[in-house]
Amino acid sequence: MIERLQISHLRNLTQVTLHAAPCNVVVGVNGSGKTSLLEAIFLLSRGKSFRHHQPKRYIQHHQNATIVHAKTNDGSTLAIQKQADATTVLRLNQTTVYNQSILTEQLPTLLIDPSTMDMLEQGSASRRQLLDWLVFHMKQGFHPQWVAYQRLLKQRNSLLKKTRHLTQVQLAELKSWDKGLSNHAALIHHYRERIFAEWQPYFAESIAQLLPTYADQLSLSYNAGYDTSIALDVQLNERLEQDLQLGYTRIGNHRADIHVHWRSDDPVKPDAAKTNGTVADKALPILKEQAANVLSRGEKKLLITALRLSQLPLLLNNETSNDHFKSQITPVVLLDDITAELDDRAINILLSTLATLPCQVFMTSLTDEIVPFVQELWSEPNMFHVKHGEVFQV
């Protein structure tokens, strides 16, 4: 759990130091800097911003770098420096480290913010990352396989972009990469598939709370991104000509996806006029389609909240989580302007669930309307007011 947080030169936060509690409420008008505070924590944990990938866009104007430093309740210190040219310096306990995953393991963060409310309609990347966040923290062998796969994929795509006709040397090199991709892909799929199966009942429970009307109609499915019954290198070889024409690799772990399905309660009755009366007494199969095509905007918000919220109890309660995580690590939940996205009932369910879990919460709000909800659930929450980039404890 973060005990002290220091931020330098991130957007309009010039120099900020705050002491955190298990629950922290940050109030301020738009543009005051409250979301930037959450962005700083996310940057420290993930090595990137959830608002913009280019450091020069979030480093304060006329500054060369931004620094985020945190001290945790067990005495550990974590720090990240991001320069405008994307050069990164990472430190754990005053020692330089060279992999962001080391800080990510120490400070797992879960973000629920307005920008994530469109993940059902966006490409597969954000949904795939949702699963991979779980797998990363629950399966220690996953990350090395993922890194190795990404490295080979980058090499393969680079070669595919260079030419449409491979020499014998290039073809031999490509086949070697494909074999490596196939080996890594099989393990990555194994990890993802197992954690996905364990995630499903937690998702169902969360849906029952937030969208009880659809509790029996919404379900998750996992698509591996390729036919897992056939070795990936075999499939890549069969598709090589098409990949060369397009200049990238079309199948594999990097195309995996999570889908949320909706199905109707009852079989659909056919229109007798369209069937000439021949099957008028028969029912068509139950309809099943993407939930994003059926649910309203408000229901989608609740669905996405359920997806994210269901991850925490799985991570904290499940026996497959590694002992180091369960005994020492406190997840940090970042809630950005949730009063603008969710109604009072959903907010109450969300906060009530978080209050029962061993996690730390940072939430932002335009007004102090959220405070009564918080004070009912946490005995001593910290209240902060942000104004023109300055943070004041209330």
LINDALIN-V754693 format. One record per backbone hydrogen bond with DSSP energy under -1.0 kcal/mol. CO is the residue of the C=O (numbers start at 1). NH is the residue of the N-H. Records with the same first field share a line. If there is no record, write none. Layout:
# LINDALIN-V754693
CO: NH ; NH
This chain:
# LINDALIN-V754693
1: 73
3: 20
4: 71
5: 18
6: 69
7: 16
8: 67
9: 60
10: 13
12: 14
13: 10
14: 9
16: 7
18: 5
22: 361
23: 382
24: 363
25: 384
26: 365
27: 386
29: 32
32: 389
33: 37
34: 38
35: 39
36: 40
37: 41
38: 42
39: 43
40: 44
41: 45
42: 46
43: 47
54: 57
55: 58 ; 59
58: 11
60: 63
64: 84
66: 82
67: 8
68: 80
69: 6
70: 78
71: 3 ; 4
72: 75
76: 72
77: 93
78: 70
79: 91
80: 68
81: 89
82: 66
83: 86
87: 83
89: 81
90: 97
91: 79
92: 95
95: 92
99: 102
100: 104
101: 105
102: 106
103: 107
108: 332
110: 334
112: 336
113: 116
114: 117
116: 119
118: 121 ; 122
124: 128
125: 129
126: 130
127: 131
128: 132
129: 133
131: 135
132: 136
133: 137
134: 138
135: 139
139: 142
141: 145
142: 146
143: 147
144: 148
145: 149
146: 150
147: 151
148: 152
149: 153
150: 154
151: 155
152: 156
153: 157
154: 158
155: 159
156: 160
157: 161
158: 162
159: 163
167: 171
168: 172
169: 173
170: 174
171: 175
172: 176
173: 177
174: 178
175: 179
176: 180
177: 181
178: 182
179: 183
180: 184
181: 185
182: 186
183: 187
184: 188
185: 189
186: 190
187: 191
188: 192
189: 193
190: 194
191: 195
192: 196
193: 197
194: 198
195: 199
196: 200
199: 203
200: 204
201: 205
202: 206
203: 207
204: 208
205: 209
206: 210
207: 211
211: 214
212: 215
214: 217 ; 218
217: 263
219: 261
221: 259
223: 257
225: 252
227: 230
231: 235
232: 236
233: 237
234: 238
235: 239
239: 243
240: 244
241: 245
242: 246
243: 247
252: 255
253: 256
257: 223
259: 221
260: 291
261: 219
262: 289
268: 284
271: 274
272: 277
275: 278
279: 282
287: 264
289: 262
290: 293
291: 294 ; 295
296: 300
297: 301
298: 302
299: 303
300: 304
301: 305
302: 306
303: 307
304: 308
305: 309
306: 310
308: 311
311: 315
312: 316
313: 317
314: 318
318: 321
322: 326
323: 327
324: 328
325: 329
331: 360
332: 110
333: 362
334: 112
335: 364
337: 340
338: 342
343: 347
344: 348
345: 349
346: 350
347: 351
348: 352
349: 353
350: 354
351: 355
354: 357
357: 359
360: 333
361: 24
362: 335
363: 26
365: 28
368: 371
370: 374
371: 375
372: 376
374: 377 ; 378
382: 25
383: 394
384: 27
385: 392
387: 390
390: 387
392: 385
